[in-house]
Amino acid sequence: MDNESFNELMSSVQEAGKIMRGEIEASHRYEFDDPDVKAIREHIKFSQAMFANLIGVNVQTIETWEQGSSHPTGPAKVLLKLVQVDPESVLKNLDYV
């Protein structure tokens, strides 16, 4: 790695530290609305157990999401968005078709 690349990387790491400590605001923030888990699951005609297996969570997690007592976060939220937008592609790529 050349000096310019190293310095750019160090600057990014230092900026990330400041963001984490609340010293500065992130310049970009990507937020997804909470998905309607039940609607997504019913659209692809999966039971709660099948849907839980598809996205790698337990059935109780699906139940709490559908009841609204908890909400998906992080990678689960992104995966749910992908299933919502293009279920055929997700099912194909996860070998469910």
N, C-alpha and C positions, 0 to 999 in steps of 0.2 A: 504494500500500500504506500502510495506516495504521500508526502507531507501535506499537500493540499487536501487530499481525501481524508487523511487522519484528522486534520484540524476541523474540517467540516463535520466529521463524525463526533468529535469531542464537543463541538459547539451544540450539536443536536442533543447529546446526552446531558449537557449542562442545562439546556433549555427545558428538557423533560423533567429534570430534577426541580427546577423552579416551578413548573406547572404542578407537579405532585405536591410540593410544599405550599401551594396556593399563593406564591409570590407574583405570578403572572397568569393570565388567562391563555388557554390554548387558542391558537389562531383558527383552527378548524375543529368542529365537533360534528360527529355523525350520530344522529339519533333516529331510531326507528320507533314508530308507534307500537304500542302493545298489540300483538296479533290476536285475532279472534280464533283461539286454538280450536274450539269446538267446530266452528264453521270450516276451518281448513281441513280438519280431520274428516268431517262429514262429506266435504266436497270430493275427497278421494275415496270415500266409502270404506274407511278403515274403522275397526273397533278401537277402543281406547288401548287395549293390549297391543294390537298390531301397530298403532301409531307410536306408542311408547317405544316399541322395538325399533321402528324405523328411525327415530331421531335419537335413540340411545339414552332414554330416561326410564324411570320406573312408572308403573301405571298410576301410583298415587300422585306423582308429579303432574301427570296429565289431568287427573281429577281436580287437583287444587288450582291448576291454571284455568280449567274450564269453569270452576266455581268462582273464580276471581279472588280466592284467598291468598294466592301468590301469583307471581308473574314471571314469565321467562326473561332471562337476561343473557347478555353476552352471546356466545356462539349459538345457543339454543334459539335465541331471538332471530338471529341471522338465518339459521337453517329453516325456521318456520316461515320466514319471509320468502325464502327460495321455494319452499313447497307451495306457498300461496301463489307466487307469481308463475312458476313453471313446474307443476307437479310431475308432468310426464318426464321431464329431464332428470329431476331428482330421483324419481323411482327407477328410471333406466340406469342412472349412474350408480345407484346403491343396490343394483341387481334385484329389484322387486318386480321387474316386468319380464 
